[in-house]
């Protein structure tokens, strides 16, 4: 369709009015491109795919088929939000696949980080392809490619994990936000009526909590991680740090220490807080979280999350530490 080069004359989308104009143009273009055919989209719940979904629903309604694969490594409440916003709110044609058992089964006993990533990425393609093959007469594949993806990587967004679609499906791409920068995508998402909690979401790695449940993933430790992470996010939101800190999360390593609870020995995992600021994720600095808040988070996590008996704070900038632990 249109080219992969952003024209110098293209105005930066900073207001609702500019976003509405962009949306109206794209709705027309998409209708022209797609006609009465069907379009498939892997809807992760991240900012880019969510905005593309909302835009395409506006343009072609139920001709868009969204597939949300829950790999069991989502943050607490994220898959539920995808269903609530898109299926219940926008009446989307949404296929929800809970593939938790498949992913966790394959990951059982696998401790090596790169191997974990490969398994998660590979299985994602597998599950998505299985669904795609079940659908009849799909001619187009929508992707949440944005302009930095084109500048950085030749237009293919690796973590969208749809690069492995079978050749014989011969799907033409629909990429309505490919000339936009991230901040513009967020403005467009808000103009489309998506909730701020979705549009302003922090970056979340494709392998999800899989790279934060360190070493070989077990269900009990993954559960503890998800609950502790939810508490961290809730406390950051309640104390004005949401939207101020670039990325924050919990990592839970695969070892235990001795503790005491209710006068009894209580062995548990540590929850490690990581909260960083960055411009481009190539380098990162540490957010200085107020001590009172750290104490509160520690109290809540150690009392509310089964299996966690210590809370630690990661003070390591990038470099030397990467943002994710694995
Ligand atoms: P690192 O850990 O390399 O992370 O300092 C830099 C940024 O990239 C995110 N990240 C990923 N994003 N798929 C993604 O889509 C991945 O496999 C992945 N690994 C890391 C990370 O969360 C941080 O924002």
Boltz pocket constraint, residues with backbone or C-beta under 6 A from the ligand:
constraints:
  - pocket:
      binder: B
      contacts: [[A, 117], [A, 159], [A, 203], [A, 204], [A, 205], [A, 206], [A, 207], [A, 247], [A, 281], [A, 318], [A, 321], [A, 322], [A, 323], [A, 324], [A, 325], [A, 326]]
      max_distance: 6.0
